[in-house]
Amino acid sequence: MNETLEVDVVHMVTYRRVLPFLVTLGLVTNLVALVVLCRPSLRHTKVNGYLIVLTVCDLLVCIFYIPVITTITGCVHYSYMDALYFAHFGWTLVGVFQTTGIYTILWLSLDRFMAVWMYDLYPRIQQKPHVIRNRMIVTGICCVTIFVLYMIDATVVCVSKVDQDQECQHGYWISISGFQLRYSKQWHRVFRIIFSLCIRWIPSTLLLGFNVGLVVGVAKGRLSFPSASHPNAERNLVTITICITFSYIFFSFPILVYITAFASKLEDRCSGLHSKEILRAVGNCFQLLEHIVHVFFMAGLNLAFRKELKVFLRLDQSTVEKEDYVGEEVSRRGKGYQLTPKLERSTNGTAGNLRLDHSVTPNPSTRNTMLELDP
């Protein structure tokens, strides 16, 4: 039978206690959120398309964290195939979907920023067909491409007390990922800098810029909706975007510090109780927690999502009214918007069956600007 490395108490507590709880919580909450977001009443809005993609990424991150837990982040391998999988895909698949989620948040922030500050350009972009789908396809391809090198360039070795121990019966397997292999040559260092910029620093900087702009827009009162049936719809959506962004920055900070300043090869990293590994363990917990809190932001700030969630959990038997999630059509007037909700009877002649039609009040002096607003 294969031997295994000894593991210190920090690794045992983190990867055998804390992370399994967080993964279980993340799987349950994100699966429920995905089911709710895919309900017909919510699925049709463009903004919820971003939220669906983000939730799928969060769910997949939780799933691909399972091999990280079972191997104690590569410290314990029970077979050659176990070590081979972790070497090639253990952290790379987690990274692919984390990065896809980051850029999904970036697209969402860009749309909200343009809706607040570039209200003439925003509707022209949104009217193009399949905007979200095309963005997500390009984002997914780019995220996979940047991790491909680390997926391919990995290896597994056997540390054994016996020579020619092909099955490693008297030793243990060690997985060496592309992140560990590519340290020596100059182009390795250049690629690592580009890699770090693409998956962390560039999206983080843009996210911070867009969301500071959103905060300033809220402070300056650029989100004003007189006469709207749901006057806080866009404000709530902007608040969700800001909360998701700053939760990403906060929860990703420890692992970002580790990767930037302390990531290095340690011979006894699994048993040596190093301060770097403690920081890495904390960073991994925070990083996973960031993929759980998005659901709570949606439940707390999105009225339609909260109502559908209650229906799904059998806490509320009533159905959600259509006007809670339809896109609002608005015209720009100064700093605010003019909305005119209009009720029309359905064509089937049924008494009391009304259809909500949000139409824009004509204004000859100004050109109508269409903004999609989701509560």
Secondary structure, DSSP 4 states (H G I P E B T S, - for coil): --------HHHHHIIIIIHHHHHHHHHHHHHHHHHHHTSHHHHTSHHHHHHHHHHHHHHHHHHHTHHHHHTTTTT--SSHHHHHHIIIIITHHHHHHHHHHHHHHHHHHHHHHHHHH-TTTHHHHHTSTTHHHHHHHHHHHHHHHHHHHHHHS-EEEEEESSTT-TT-TTEEEEEE-HHHHTTSSHHHHHHHHHHHIIIIIHHHHHHHHHHHHHHHHHHTT--B-TT-SSTTHHHHHHHHHHHHHHHHHHHHHHHHHIIIII----TTTTTS--HHHHHHHHHHHHHHHTTTHHHHHHHHH-HHHHHHHHHHTTS--SPPPGGGTSPP--EEETTEEE-EEEEEE-TT--TT-EEEEEEPPP-TTS---------
